[in-house]
Amino acid sequence: MTTLRPSARSVANLFIPFDRSADTPYYHQIYQGLRDAILEGRLSRGQRLPSTRSLAGELGISRLPVLTAYDQLLHEGYLVGRAGAGTFVAPSVSRRQERASTVPDLRSRPLQARQAQSSTRTDRAQSLGPFRVGLPALDQFPQKAWSRLVSRHARQLPAELMAYGGPRGHLPLRAAVAAYLRAARDVRCEPSQVLIVGGSQMALQLCAAVLLGANDVACVENPGYPGAWKALAATGGTIRSVPLDGGGLVVRALERRRRARLVYVTPSHQYPLGMAMAASRRLELLEWARRNDAWIVEDDYDSEYRFASRPLGALQGMDGSGRVIYIGTFSKVLFPALRLGYLVVPQPLLARFLDARDALDLFSPTLYQSALTDFIAQGHFARHVRRMRSTYQNRRDALVAAIHRVLGHRLEIVNADAGMHLSTWFQPGIDDVTVVRRAADRGLYPIALSTCFVDSDTRSGLVLGFGGSTEAHIDRAVGALARIIDDVVRGRAARASR
Ligand SMILES: Cc1ncc(COP(=O)(O)O)c(C=O)c1O
């Protein structure tokens, strides 16, 4: 590791295109400048950075934005700090991966598409009961503003918006989504690359239709999101699992996956376990895709909500070779029944995605696309996301505290840094499917973590949503869940003693 420290002046001049009059906050300009320089190799691995004080002095600003940018880069694994020595560009393998934890190194076995479908069938039409995963805070949704916009558009829908729309979606909405993704998620995109679709599920189906033939393999995280396996298996391809460790997907395990055409990942907030994929792992994955002429499908389903730091930048924004198909959804930030989401497609694939979209259902309802465009333009969307960040943090805190209070001896929390759900492991011997069945009888809807494993080599635990319930509800629901688990454990002990 070289210890040469470039001067604050050279870092400021060479790597940070700093513009005081830009809308982009200072910290973000510094973050982006340094991150791009690291990704493009202009700042080399192991290189020492100037102190925050001297960089702030050089830029002529207070230290706070520089500290915030360094903090975020440290958190994402681009930088490492060494006590007394300073801050350095991270060496090839980030230390964050080795800090890994309670996540087992999972062996993977092949799984045929049909098996994936049948083993993961879930009843999505459940009630709003506590622990529902993926359910946002519907009680906090700005209903008035939304209904005003929908009814205004319904009343005034011009004839051309009542006719057939194009497969890309409503242009003003695509432009708003592109602007949002560039500013908030560091996605590199133009409105022409954005396709509005009926939620992530349809986006995944399109990926399968365009990218996967019947003899191809789609690799998925294990444990992972069963909804993705179903969609990706729809065109007859084979789903194969890839293990995780504390740094996310174990990229070197992909080397054993022959005929892998596509890998599906949730790098900002792994579903269901919750870890973020470290920067060095992301680079490894991009390199794997480039070398193998394969595609990465990035599902960025709830990354707006991160409590320990600012939201992490998207993997797509680090991709210099156009290998990433980026998927986002309005299901979590607004509400699932809206059925609107989007894809950002690399330019060379666009025509094929548009054909597939045309074949599927032509386009999404224009009325809701127009209302949503105004909802974003009038600032309701950004305000709602900002408010929900603290709502979800409070709900997360309530869930964590209640688990520690009454379930700490039964459940171990895996990661609770982000999102609207957290995962937990059971103490050995407790069957999560039995617990989930009993819980559903009492109006509680956690997911059995074992059903998120691709193969039969599973581990028991619960995925607990906290977005859709108030703190008081969560507290009561955890008490009820503790009683259900006690009953299951007592039943097992009684059977064993007979
Ligand atoms: C990992 C993941 N991706 C995406 C979604 C959202 O899907 P959709 O946009 O189809 O509602 C969910 C919902 O639970 C999810 O857990």
The ligand as an SDF file (V2000), in Angstrom:
LIG
                    3D

 16 16  0  0  0  0  0  0  0  0999 V2000
  -36.8380   -7.9670   -3.4090 C   0  0  0  0  0  0  0  0  0  0  0  0
  -38.1270   -7.3680   -3.9030 C   0  0  0  0  0  0  0  0  0  0  0  0
  -38.1480   -6.7990   -5.0950 N   0  0  0  0  0  0  0  0  0  0  0  0
  -39.2680   -6.2060   -5.5580 C   0  0  0  0  0  0  0  0  0  0  0  0
  -40.4220   -6.1880   -4.8150 C   0  0  0  0  0  0  0  0  0  0  0  0
  -41.6040   -5.3940   -5.3040 C   0  0  0  0  0  0  0  0  0  0  0  0
  -42.2380   -5.9370   -6.3160 O   0  0  0  0  0  0  0  0  0  0  0  0
  -43.3220   -5.1210   -7.1740 P   0  0  0  0  0  0  0  0  0  0  0  0
  -42.6670   -3.9010   -7.7290 O   0  0  0  0  0  0  0  0  0  0  0  0
  -43.6490   -6.1170   -8.2500 O   0  0  0  0  0  0  0  0  0  0  0  0
  -44.4740   -4.7960   -6.2980 O   0  0  0  0  0  0  0  0  0  0  0  0
  -40.4700   -6.8170   -3.6090 C   0  0  0  0  0  0  0  0  0  0  0  0
  -41.7450   -6.8590   -2.8500 C   0  0  0  0  0  0  0  0  0  0  0  0
  -41.9370   -7.5000   -1.8610 O   0  0  0  0  0  0  0  0  0  0  0  0
  -39.2830   -7.4020   -3.1140 C   0  0  0  0  0  0  0  0  0  0  0  0
  -39.2610   -7.9440   -1.8890 O   0  0  0  0  0  0  0  0  0  0  0  0
  1  2  1  0
  2  3  1  0
  2 15  2  0
  3  4  2  0
  4  5  1  0
  5  6  1  0
  5 12  2  0
  6  7  1  0
  7  8  1  0
  8  9  2  0
  8 10  1  0
  8 11  1  0
 12 13  1  0
 12 15  1  0
 13 14  2  0
 15 16  1  0
M  END
$$$$
